[in-house]
Amino acid sequence: LYPGSIERTSRAERNEEKGYITAVLKPGHTSGGALQSWRFHPLPTRPMVDLKLSPQDLSPAQLEERLRKSLALLEENALVRTCLETEPDLATARLLRAENLRNLAPPTMIVSTKWPKP
């Protein structure tokens, strides 16, 4: 049995263990039988990481270097969300475009960006 998704699909699940269940049924008085035993089998999951960034303290080049170094320290298959504490200026927003993030991260890593709305 797969009790839901075996992969994390939202930030609410970032600390949940994922896996599947095997069950042993024995004949019983009902048509489905009775549960004799069950076992949960954990599966490896992709880590979910939030990288907090303060773009107002860094130039776009400094921010890009910090982001590159931070991503290099993470597992290559991580689900990463960069969290900006303030709304970025235009140059920083360009740096955080999907195309540039894909170039900074390993191809197996998923990177997104979140910042406060004005």
CORPEGI-V229955 format. One record per backbone hydrogen bond with DSSP energy under -0.5 kcal/mol. CO is the residue of the C=O (numbers start at 1). NH is the residue of the N-H. Records with the same first field share a line. If there is no record, write none. Layout:
BEGIN
CO=NH  NH
END
This chain:
BEGIN
1=3  21
2=4
10=13
11=14
13=16
18=43
20=41
22=39
23=25
24=36  37
26=34
30=28  33
34=26
37=24
39=22
40=42
41=20
47=49  79
49=51  81
50=52
51=83
53=55  85
54=57
55=58
59=63
60=64
61=65
62=66
63=67
64=68
65=69
66=70
67=71
68=72
69=73
70=73
71=74
75=78
78=80  110
79=49
80=112
81=51  83
82=84  114
83=53
84=116
89=93
90=94
91=95
92=96
94=97
97=101
98=102
99=103
100=104
101=105
106=109
109=111
110=80
112=82
114=84
END
